[in-house]
Amino acid sequence: MEGSSWKLFSLLSCLVAVDGFGQDFGQTQFICTSVPKDADLCAATMQNSGPAEDLRSTVIQLRETVLQQKETIVNQKETIRELTSKLSRCESQSLPVAAGPGAGSRRPGSKNTMGDVSRGTTETLAQLGQTLQTLKQRLENLEQYSRGNNSVQANSLKDLLQNKIDDMEKQVLSRVNTLEESKPGSRNDTEQRNRVESTLTSLHHRITDLEKGKDISPTEFQITFPLRTNYMYAKAKRSLPEMFSFTVCLWIKSNASPGVGTPFSYAVPGQANELVLIEWGNNPMEFLINDKVAKLPFLINDGKWHHLCITWTTRDGLWEAFQDGVKRGSGENLAPYHPIKPEGVLVLGQEQDTLGGGFDATQAYVGELANLNIWNRKLSNTEIYNLATCNSKALVGNVFSWTESNIEVFGGATKWTFEPCRSAN
């Protein structure tokens, strides 16, 4: 009798436990069920209870939902940690130690993919101020041109300039705010910021007052890269063909130090350094073909316009380098018998570590460049001299020609009117 009482108590306990889960089954009743002597009364009761079976299924589903939510929370925490880490890197990044690119590739530890190279506040603000002063000078030139011409293209000109200045204003003020937050007590930096904002305001008023102007010529333009970043660049809209010889010429102006960076790079599938012109760190300017290097005797970081030409033939890897129409150096065994491959990406202002990307801010070009032309043959000394002196007989590249429709700009790089020899003088 005592055993029967204990079993009855256990059975009632199971039913009470089932009913205690909080699910309303309506009217309830006691059920008497015959079970083996040594059976688990709770398990037997659960198996023979319809509502309890539904409850059990619901509990299992809730348990799975909780586990899924827990996994989602863990993933979100991991994402938050990753973003926090990246933000910390942004805020605490410092200028990498300068090192030569070696065959055009990056050295370990030299990457800076978080934007601008960390520089001193005063130096960066001075650079921004210089850029804005250049924009102001160009607008003054447009005003002078407007006074002496009767063209009626004011609306398109004002829209073009307004968009360019708006983009520059956002970039400058964002950068200045970041620098001020890092040095809140710097009085000199605040004064420089006020001057920058004053210049921007002046530019806005000047654009509003412009009534007439001139459009950018399809061929007489330059591209400006005011800051050393990993997102500011220009890109050719089409690839180069296979070439067994070539000549590449361009106008270039920079006073960046150390090194002007990478005026252009051409990457193909499987080879990021198919064709690269780079001056990196304190190294001399280098010309790379298929990762093979030739050191060039160019001296250009004086803030003046210079005309550069490089010729090359696959036979014996012969090359020649011209600055301002004068031959400055030559050599051989530069990637001999290697044809320049097609189906690549031509980028201005950045060195590619992958096809069309993998930019490193420390290798970015800072300055202005124009009239990049490429031929699939070796130009003569006379032809190169005509290009450097803006002779009327000067040729245009038959493989790649400098026209506005052939080039896209990204990340804040801008196009401005450019007249080669007039600007150089």
Disulfide bonds with the S-S distance in Angstrom:
Cys14-Cys42 2.08
Cys249-Cys309 1.88
Cys390-Cys421 1.96
